Amino acid sequence: MVCPRDLTLSHAPQSYIVYQLCPGKDSGVIMQISISNSIRRVIDFKQLRVFSGNHSGGVKDKYKMTRLKCVLVTILSSTILFLLLLISLMATQCPRTHHFCPDDWIGFQKKCYYFSKEEGDWNSSRHDCITRGADLTIIDTTKEMDFLKRYKCTADHWIGLEITENQTLQWVHGTMSKIWFPVRGNEKCAYLDNDGAATARCYTDRKWICRMQMH
């Protein structure tokens, strides 16, 4: 027979913390759920004591045990349904960011890069990039420079840098990004080699690198 009055429980309530996990976002605590002592008194099966022996109220206690189990199942089912609903709701609130690059392009820091297999002069190389919805790559950071050097292998590649008529360096389409690295040579068109950036005559043939924003 079950004696509910013999149940014991700790003074501290049981807590459950629900997190929101979104790709590319920091995790955040959405809700902390506490199960009160009164509910724990019902849930704590291990502390239910079963006694044997003659007892005049055996049928009544058996009925109480049946009711206790029904209450327990109801509480657990409601809790599970609530948590599933909460998780489903949080999933719909996560921003759906599906960034991707076209085939044969490589993604890096929300940009896509195309490393040509063919060779061409600087102008035809840039034209090829434009037809792909991109342009010859510019280089904004040291990390981007390291990435380009790593993926270009040993071949030289045209980049979107040229020397203007007044002998100043300028990125293609007039981009005002700072040119923070040294550029060797005095020719008009720039390329990337294993040592960094250098210039050469624009009609010479080299591979090239296109860059565009990741969609």
C-alpha positions in Angstrom: 0.0 0.0 0.0 1.2 3.5 -0.7 1.4 6.1 2.1 1.6 9.6 0.5 2.2 11.2 3.9 5.6 9.5 4.1 7.0 11.4 1.0 10.1 13.5 1.5 11.6 16.1 -0.8 14.4 18.7 -0.8 13.6 22.3 -0.1 15.1 23.6 -3.4 12.8 23.5 -6.4 13.9 21.6 -9.6 14.8 24.0 -12.4 15.1 23.5 -16.1 16.6 26.1 -18.4 15.5 26.4 -22.1 18.0 27.8 -24.6 17.5 29.2 -28.0 20.1 28.0 -30.5 20.2 29.8 -33.9 22.9 29.3 -36.6 25.4 32.2 -36.6 23.9 33.7 -33.4 24.8 33.6 -29.8 22.8 31.2 -27.7 20.3 32.8 -25.3 18.4 31.6 -22.3 14.7 32.0 -23.2 13.0 30.6 -20.1 13.8 28.9 -16.8 11.1 26.4 -15.7 10.9 25.5 -12.1 8.9 22.5 -10.8 7.6 23.4 -7.4 7.9 21.3 -4.3 4.2 20.3 -4.4 4.7 18.9 -7.9 7.9 17.2 -7.0 6.1 15.5 -4.2 4.0 13.8 -6.8 6.8 13.2 -9.3 9.3 11.7 -6.9 8.6 8.0 -7.4 11.7 6.9 -5.6 10.6 8.2 -2.3 7.2 6.5 -2.4 7.3 3.8 0.3 5.3 0.6 -0.1 4.3 -1.0 3.1 3.1 -4.6 3.6 0.9 -5.9 6.3 -2.7 -5.9 7.4 -4.4 -2.5 6.9 -8.0 -1.8 6.9 -7.8 1.0 4.3 -6.1 -1.1 1.6 -8.7 -0.6 -1.1 -8.9 3.1 -0.4 -5.1 3.5 -0.6 -5.0 1.5 -3.8 -7.5 3.9 -5.3 -5.4 6.8 -4.2 -2.3 5.2 -5.8 -4.3 4.9 -9.1 -5.3 8.6 -8.9 -1.7 9.5 -8.1 -0.4 7.8 -11.2 -3.0 9.5 -13.4 -2.1 12.9 -12.0 1.6 12.1 -12.6 1.0 11.1 -16.2 -1.1 14.2 -16.8 1.6 16.5 -15.4 4.5 14.8 -17.4 2.5 14.8 -20.6 1.5 18.5 -20.2 5.2 19.4 -19.5 6.5 17.5 -22.5 3.8 19.1 -24.8 4.7 22.5 -23.4 8.4 22.1 -24.0 7.8 20.8 -27.6 5.6 23.7 -28.3 8.2 26.1 -26.9 11.0 24.6 -28.9 8.9 24.7 -32.1 8.0 28.4 -31.5 11.7 29.3 -31.0 12.7 27.4 -34.1 10.4 29.6 -36.2 11.9 32.8 -34.6 15.5 31.9 -35.7 16.6 33.9 -38.7 16.8 31.8 -41.8 20.1 32.8 -43.4 20.9 30.5 -46.3 24.1 32.0 -47.9 25.7 30.0 -50.7 28.1 30.3 -53.5 27.7 29.1 -57.1 29.3 25.9 -58.3 33.1 26.2 -58.7 33.2 29.1 -56.3 34.7 29.1 -52.8 33.1 30.9 -49.9 35.1 32.9 -47.3 33.8 35.5 -44.8 30.4 36.0 -46.7 32.1 36.4 -50.1 32.5 34.1 -53.0 35.7 33.7 -55.0 36.3 32.2 -58.4 39.8 31.0 -59.3 40.1 30.6 -63.0 41.6 27.6 -64.7 42.3 29.5 -67.9 44.7 32.4 -68.5 43.9 35.8 -70.1 45.0 39.4 -70.1 43.9 41.7 -67.3 41.0 43.3 -69.3 39.5 40.0 -70.6 39.9 38.6 -67.1 37.9 41.4 -65.6 35.3 41.0 -68.4 34.9 37.3 -67.5 34.3 38.3 -63.8 31.7 40.8 -64.8 29.8 38.3 -66.9 29.7 36.1 -63.8 28.1 38.9 -61.8 31.4 39.7 -60.0 34.6 41.6 -60.5 38.3 41.1 -60.1 38.9 40.6 -56.4 40.0 43.4 -54.1 41.8 42.5 -50.9 40.5 44.1 -47.7 42.3 42.3 -44.9 45.3 40.2 -44.1 43.0 37.2 -43.6 41.6 37.6 -47.1 45.2 37.9 -48.5 46.2 34.7 -46.7 43.1 32.9 -48.0 43.8 34.0 -51.6 47.4 33.0 -51.4 46.4 29.6 -50.1 43.9 28.8 -52.8 45.7 30.2 -55.8 48.4 27.6 -55.3 51.6 28.5 -57.2 50.2 30.4 -60.2 50.0 34.2 -60.5 46.5 35.6 -60.6 45.2 39.0 -61.8 43.5 41.0 -59.1 41.3 44.1 -59.3 44.1 46.7 -58.7 45.6 49.0 -61.3 47.8 52.1 -61.5 45.9 55.2 -62.7 47.3 57.9 -65.1 48.5 60.0 -62.2 50.5 57.0 -60.9 48.3 56.1 -57.9 47.0 52.7 -57.0 43.2 52.2 -57.3 40.9 49.3 -56.9 38.5 48.5 -59.7 35.1 50.3 -60.0 36.6 53.1 -57.9 36.4 51.3 -54.5 37.9 53.5 -51.8 39.2 50.6 -49.7 42.7 51.3 -48.4 45.6 49.6 -50.2 47.4 48.5 -47.0 50.0 46.2 -48.6 53.1 46.9 -50.7 52.8 46.5 -54.5 56.0 45.8 -56.4 56.7 47.2 -59.9 55.6 50.2 -62.0 53.3 48.6 -64.6 49.6 49.3 -64.9 47.9 46.1 -63.8 48.3 44.2 -60.6 48.5 40.4 -59.9 48.9 38.2 -56.8 51.9 35.9 -56.4 53.4 34.0 -53.5 55.2 37.1 -52.2 52.2 39.4 -52.3 51.1 41.9 -55.0 53.0 43.1 -58.0 52.3 44.8 -61.3 52.8 43.7 -64.9 51.8 44.8 -68.4 48.1 44.3 -68.8 48.3 42.3 -72.0 50.2 39.5 -70.5 48.3 36.3 -69.7 47.6 35.1 -66.2 44.9 33.4 -64.3 42.5 35.6 -62.4 40.4 35.7 -59.2 36.8 37.0 -59.2 34.9 38.1 -56.1 31.3 38.8 -55.2 29.1 39.0 -52.2 27.6 35.7 -51.0 23.9 35.4 -51.8 
